[in-house]
């Protein structure tokens, strides 16, 4: 059975890094990064509905790709049950399994990773996300958001430590 492998967690926990490695090591797996898809919408930074439309387009892409018999890995922060249900429904529509994995790390680790990424990457999404987080309360907001994932239902929880150990834990968790 094909799988939608949904890597969830706060910004900076390592979702995209892990998803890129997984896709690189598993030929035929689609890395569906909805944040990148969002940057492909004209004037996305100033378009209040761009995030919603990018997610809707991503869901259609995911369903279509899963229908080809190949897995999808999705690094996407989703903190609401109704949004999680949309991803579960997309997988079900393609007769695939939705594997919801929450990556967990100490809030200070998340803040440190987020800030290091902001300092080293100059791409449009990172710049936008950094400004957004800072506008929402900065490091204090990141720490608060990290704690919100503690109570979120998940199929699996994987500790996000160093990249190699986290990747090994993901592979073990996925079987």
VOKOLMI-162561 format. One record per residue (C-alpha): residue number from 0; residue in three letters; x, y, z. Coordinates in Angstrom, 2 decimals, padded with zeros to 5 digits. Example, Ala and Ser with C-alpha at 12.3 -4.5 7.8 and 13.67 -1.06 7.14 Angstrom:
2
<0 ALA <012.30 -004.50 007.80>>
<1 SER <013.67 -001.06 007.14>>
end
This chain:
175
<0 UNK <000.00 000.00 000.00>>
<1 UNK <001.32 003.44 -000.87>>
<2 UNK <001.82 005.95 001.92>>
<3 UNK <001.54 009.64 002.51>>
<4 UNK <004.34 010.13 005.03>>
<5 UNK <003.41 013.38 006.74>>
<6 UNK <006.28 014.87 008.74>>
<7 UNK <004.76 017.38 011.14>>
<8 UNK <006.08 019.63 013.87>>
<9 UNK <007.00 023.21 014.59>>
<10 UNK <009.11 025.36 012.26>>
<11 UNK <012.77 024.43 012.61>>
<12 UNK <012.29 020.90 013.95>>
<13 UNK <013.83 019.31 010.81>>
<14 UNK <010.84 018.28 008.66>>
<15 UNK <012.21 019.46 005.33>>
<16 UNK <015.75 018.22 005.95>>
<17 UNK <014.38 014.78 006.81>>
<18 UNK <011.95 014.75 003.88>>
<19 UNK <014.68 015.65 001.39>>
<20 UNK <016.89 012.85 002.65>>
<21 UNK <014.05 010.33 002.60>>
<22 UNK <013.10 011.22 -000.99>>
<23 UNK <016.74 011.11 -002.12>>
<24 UNK <017.15 007.62 -000.63>>
<25 UNK <013.85 006.25 -001.98>>
<26 UNK <013.57 006.50 -005.78>>
<27 UNK <010.08 007.34 -006.98>>
<28 UNK <009.02 009.05 -003.74>>
<29 UNK <007.62 012.54 -004.30>>
<30 UNK <008.77 015.25 -001.92>>
<31 UNK <005.73 017.54 -001.79>>
<32 UNK <006.81 020.75 -000.09>>
<33 UNK <003.71 022.93 000.06>>
<34 UNK <005.75 025.89 001.29>>
<35 UNK <007.75 025.78 -001.94>>
<36 UNK <004.54 025.38 -003.93>>
<37 UNK <003.20 028.50 -002.22>>
<38 UNK <006.18 030.53 -003.47>>
<39 UNK <005.13 029.67 -007.03>>
<40 UNK <001.93 031.71 -006.73>>
<41 UNK <002.28 035.23 -008.11>>
<42 UNK <002.50 037.85 -005.33>>
<43 UNK <002.24 035.09 -002.70>>
<44 UNK <003.81 037.21 000.04>>
<45 UNK <000.94 039.70 -000.09>>
<46 UNK <-001.86 037.29 -000.99>>
<47 UNK <-003.86 036.38 002.12>>
<48 UNK <-005.33 033.29 000.43>>
<49 UNK <-002.11 031.94 -001.11>>
<50 UNK <-001.47 029.53 001.77>>
<51 UNK <-004.93 028.00 001.51>>
<52 UNK <-004.75 027.66 -002.28>>
<53 UNK <-001.25 026.17 -002.12>>
<54 UNK <-002.46 023.58 000.40>>
<55 UNK <-005.47 022.73 -001.79>>
<56 UNK <-003.21 022.37 -004.84>>
<57 UNK <-000.80 020.27 -002.80>>
<58 UNK <-003.59 017.96 -001.69>>
<59 UNK <-004.61 017.40 -005.32>>
<60 UNK <-000.98 016.71 -006.27>>
<61 UNK <-000.61 014.29 -003.37>>
<62 UNK <-003.77 012.36 -004.27>>
<63 UNK <-002.79 012.19 -007.92>>
<64 UNK <000.74 011.03 -007.20>>
<65 UNK <-000.30 008.43 -004.63>>
<66 UNK <-002.70 007.07 -007.27>>
<67 UNK <000.35 006.19 -009.42>>
<68 UNK <001.41 003.69 -006.77>>
<69 UNK <004.25 005.74 -005.31>>
<70 UNK <004.74 007.22 -001.86>>
<71 UNK <004.72 010.92 -001.00>>
<72 UNK <006.72 012.53 001.81>>
<73 UNK <005.20 015.76 003.06>>
<74 UNK <007.07 018.16 005.38>>
<75 UNK <004.20 020.35 006.56>>
<76 UNK <003.33 022.00 009.85>>
<77 UNK <-000.32 021.24 010.61>>
<78 UNK <-001.61 021.97 014.07>>
<79 UNK <-005.37 021.67 013.59>>
<80 UNK <-007.41 018.48 013.46>>
<81 UNK <-009.58 019.67 010.57>>
<82 UNK <-006.48 020.33 008.46>>
<83 UNK <-005.00 016.94 009.37>>
<84 UNK <-008.28 015.37 008.24>>
<85 UNK <-007.80 016.94 004.79>>
<86 UNK <-004.46 015.15 004.38>>
<87 UNK <-005.90 011.88 005.67>>
<88 UNK <-008.78 012.21 003.17>>
<89 UNK <-006.35 012.89 000.30>>
<90 UNK <-004.52 009.65 001.10>>
<91 UNK <-007.77 007.70 001.45>>
<92 UNK <-008.98 009.03 -001.92>>
<93 UNK <-005.93 007.38 -003.48>>
<94 UNK <-006.37 004.14 -001.47>>
<95 UNK <-003.18 004.99 000.39>>
<96 UNK <-002.19 005.08 004.04>>
<97 UNK <-001.70 008.40 005.85>>
<98 UNK <001.21 008.08 008.28>>
<99 UNK <001.25 011.13 010.53>>
<100 UNK <004.63 011.57 012.20>>
<101 UNK <005.29 014.35 014.68>>
<102 UNK <008.95 015.27 015.08>>
<103 UNK <009.67 016.28 018.65>>
<104 UNK <012.50 018.34 020.12>>
<105 UNK <013.05 020.58 023.10>>
<106 UNK <011.73 024.11 022.42>>
<107 UNK <015.21 025.64 022.81>>
<108 UNK <016.55 023.25 020.17>>
<109 UNK <013.74 024.26 017.80>>
<110 UNK <014.47 027.96 018.33>>
<111 UNK <018.20 027.42 017.77>>
<112 UNK <017.64 025.47 014.53>>
<113 UNK <015.10 027.98 013.26>>
<114 UNK <017.48 030.89 013.87>>
<115 UNK <020.46 029.08 012.29>>
<116 UNK <018.35 028.37 009.20>>
<117 UNK <017.30 032.02 009.04>>
<118 UNK <020.94 033.11 009.25>>
<119 UNK <022.21 030.73 006.57>>
<120 UNK <019.42 030.47 003.99>>
<121 UNK <018.42 033.50 001.98>>
<122 UNK <015.59 031.95 -000.04>>
<123 UNK <012.23 033.69 -000.29>>
<124 UNK <010.37 031.20 001.91>>
<125 UNK <012.89 031.33 004.78>>
<126 UNK <012.90 035.12 004.71>>
<127 UNK <009.09 035.19 004.74>>
<128 UNK <008.76 032.55 007.48>>
<129 UNK <011.31 034.33 009.67>>
<130 UNK <009.47 037.64 009.35>>
<131 UNK <006.18 035.88 010.10>>
<132 UNK <007.52 034.19 013.24>>
<133 UNK <009.10 037.43 014.43>>
<134 UNK <005.79 039.23 013.87>>
<135 UNK <003.97 036.59 015.94>>
<136 UNK <006.27 036.90 018.94>>
<137 UNK <009.61 035.50 017.80>>
<138 UNK <011.38 032.93 019.93>>
<139 UNK <008.64 032.92 022.57>>
<140 UNK <006.08 032.05 019.89>>
<141 UNK <008.28 029.23 018.57>>
<142 UNK <008.58 027.79 022.08>>
<143 UNK <004.81 027.99 022.56>>
<144 UNK <004.09 026.40 019.17>>
<145 UNK <006.51 023.57 019.96>>
<146 UNK <004.51 022.68 023.07>>
<147 UNK <001.26 022.58 021.06>>
<148 UNK <002.47 019.47 019.23>>
<149 UNK <002.72 017.53 022.49>>
<150 UNK <-001.06 017.01 022.52>>
<151 UNK <-001.56 016.54 018.78>>
<152 UNK <-002.64 012.98 017.84>>
<153 UNK <000.03 011.19 015.81>>
<154 UNK <000.64 007.72 014.43>>
<155 UNK <004.29 008.05 015.44>>
<156 UNK <006.48 010.45 017.38>>
<157 UNK <010.12 010.63 016.37>>
<158 UNK <012.71 012.49 018.45>>
<159 UNK <014.49 015.08 016.31>>
<160 UNK <018.05 015.05 017.53>>
<161 UNK <020.94 015.09 015.08>>
<162 UNK <020.10 014.46 011.39>>
<163 UNK <021.57 010.93 011.18>>
<164 UNK <019.96 009.68 014.39>>
<165 UNK <016.62 011.24 013.47>>
<166 UNK <016.72 009.69 010.02>>
<167 UNK <017.53 006.28 011.48>>
<168 UNK <014.65 006.64 013.94>>
<169 UNK <012.29 007.59 011.09>>
<170 UNK <013.30 004.56 009.02>>
<171 UNK <012.84 002.28 012.04>>
<172 UNK <009.44 003.80 012.81>>
<173 UNK <008.28 003.35 009.22>>
<174 UNK <009.43 -000.28 009.20>>
end
